[in-house]
Amino acid sequence: MRLLGGLGLMLLATGCEPECPAQPTACAPMAEVHVTVPDGTPEAYELSLGADDEAPSRCLVVLPLPNDWPFASRQVATCVGESPAYVYVQRAAHGDCTTGWNGSSCSVDAGPTELVVERSGTPTRITLALTRGSQKFSPRSVEPAYAEFRPDGPSCGMGCQRAATQLQLAELTEAE
């Protein structure tokens, strides 16, 4: 009985929450823009990408991804310019797992194609503009809403500011 009481006291003293890792996960400020792209015929676009008052970079992207593109891979955009951004096109995946008395089962469904822009730092405004051949579309500016992000949990390590904005391709392909 005395052993059980000591064990209970030890659990109370140490708590049941997981400990913070000895090597904290790095955290860097970032703004992300995710553009959902409907299915259709793949076409080449030029993406002009700028933030705040910097000169825009230009990237070549294919939207949506071709049907024979491997599900698990990304198409990294070829970009020229000074913007500290990483641009890629991917198929979003949606996974679901259930656990019951008879075991567990999981499924992964291919979601829509997404154009993803990851911009380092905390810009106040990100501007995206698409061109397809000689057709120019109206630029779209977003103002990221930043929140504190702590990769190792709310009570562990340093945090950083992160923002994610969701758009639809139709918002970027409005006539100029």
C-alpha positions in Angstrom: 0.0 0.0 0.0 2.8 2.3 0.9 4.3 1.7 -2.6 1.1 2.7 -4.3 0.9 5.9 -2.3 4.5 6.8 -3.2 3.7 6.1 -6.9 0.7 8.4 -6.8 2.7 11.1 -5.1 5.4 10.8 -7.8 2.8 11.1 -10.6 1.3 14.2 -8.9 4.8 15.8 -8.6 5.8 15.0 -12.2 2.4 15.5 -13.9 1.1 13.6 -16.8 2.0 16.1 -19.5 4.7 15.2 -22.0 8.1 16.7 -21.4 9.6 19.2 -23.8 12.2 17.8 -26.1 15.9 18.3 -25.2 16.5 19.7 -28.7 13.7 22.2 -29.4 12.2 22.2 -32.9 13.3 25.2 -34.9 10.6 27.8 -35.6 10.8 30.5 -38.2 8.2 33.2 -39.0 6.3 32.4 -42.2 3.2 33.3 -44.2 1.5 30.7 -46.4 -1.0 31.1 -49.2 -2.9 28.0 -50.3 -4.8 28.3 -53.6 -7.3 25.5 -54.3 -7.3 24.6 -58.0 -10.3 22.8 -59.5 -9.9 19.8 -61.8 -9.5 20.6 -65.5 -7.0 20.7 -68.3 -3.5 21.5 -67.1 -2.3 24.9 -68.3 1.0 26.9 -67.9 0.7 30.1 -65.9 3.2 32.7 -64.9 2.8 33.7 -61.3 4.1 37.2 -60.2 4.7 37.1 -56.5 5.6 40.1 -54.3 5.4 41.1 -50.7 5.3 44.6 -49.2 7.4 46.9 -51.4 9.9 44.4 -52.8 10.3 43.7 -56.5 8.1 40.7 -57.5 9.5 37.3 -58.5 8.1 35.4 -61.4 7.4 31.7 -61.3 6.2 29.2 -63.9 3.5 26.8 -62.6 1.2 24.2 -64.2 -2.3 24.2 -62.9 -3.9 21.8 -62.1 -1.4 19.0 -61.9 -1.7 16.5 -64.8 -3.6 13.3 -63.9 -0.5 11.2 -64.5 1.6 13.2 -62.0 2.7 11.0 -59.1 0.3 11.5 -56.1 3.0 11.9 -53.5 5.2 14.4 -55.3 5.2 18.1 -55.6 5.9 20.2 -58.7 8.3 22.8 -57.4 7.9 26.0 -59.4 10.8 27.5 -61.3 11.1 31.1 -60.1 13.4 34.1 -60.9 13.7 37.1 -58.7 14.6 38.1 -55.1 11.5 37.0 -53.2 12.3 34.7 -50.3 9.5 32.4 -51.2 9.1 28.7 -51.9 6.4 27.9 -54.5 5.0 24.5 -55.4 2.0 22.7 -56.7 0.7 19.6 -54.9 -2.4 17.4 -54.5 -3.8 17.9 -51.1 -4.5 14.6 -49.3 -7.2 14.0 -46.7 -6.7 11.0 -44.4 -9.1 9.5 -41.9 -8.5 6.7 -39.4 -11.0 4.8 -37.2 -10.3 2.5 -34.4 -12.8 0.1 -33.0 -13.0 -3.3 -31.2 -12.2 -5.1 -34.5 -9.0 -3.1 -35.1 -8.4 0.1 -37.0 -8.6 1.2 -40.6 -7.3 4.2 -42.4 -7.9 5.7 -45.8 -6.3 8.5 -47.8 -8.2 10.3 -50.5 -6.6 12.6 -53.1 -7.9 16.1 -52.6 -7.8 19.0 -55.0 -4.6 20.4 -56.5 -3.2 23.3 -54.5 -0.8 26.1 -55.4 1.2 26.8 -52.2 3.4 29.9 -51.6 5.5 29.8 -48.4 7.0 33.2 -47.7 9.6 33.6 -45.0 9.3 36.4 -42.5 6.2 38.3 -41.6 5.2 40.4 -44.6 2.1 42.6 -44.1 0.9 42.1 -47.7 1.5 39.4 -50.3 0.5 40.1 -53.9 -0.2 37.3 -56.4 -0.9 37.9 -60.1 -1.4 35.2 -62.8 -0.8 35.4 -66.5 -1.8 32.7 -69.0 -0.3 33.3 -72.4 -1.1 36.9 -73.3 -4.1 36.9 -70.9 -3.5 38.9 -67.7 -5.6 38.5 -64.6 -6.3 41.0 -61.8 -3.7 40.9 -59.0 -4.9 39.7 -55.6 -3.3 41.0 -52.4 -3.7 39.2 -49.0 -2.9 40.5 -45.6 -1.8 37.5 -43.5 -3.2 37.2 -40.0 -0.4 36.0 -37.8 -0.7 33.9 -34.7 1.8 32.5 -32.2 3.0 29.0 -33.3 4.8 26.6 -30.9 6.0 23.5 -32.7 6.8 21.6 -29.5 3.5 22.5 -27.7 2.2 25.5 -25.8 4.5 25.3 -22.9 7.7 24.3 -24.7 10.4 26.3 -26.3 10.3 29.4 -28.3 7.5 30.3 -30.7 7.2 32.2 -33.9 4.6 34.0 -35.9 2.8 32.0 -38.6 -0.1 32.8 -41.0 -2.0 30.7 -43.5 -4.5 32.2 -46.0 -6.8 30.1 -48.2 -7.9 31.3 -51.7 -9.7 29.7 -54.7 -8.2 29.9 -58.2 -11.2 31.8 -59.4 -10.1 34.7 -57.1 -6.8 34.9 -59.1 -8.3 34.5 -62.6 -10.7 37.4 -62.6 -10.5 39.6 -65.7 -8.2 42.6 -65.4 
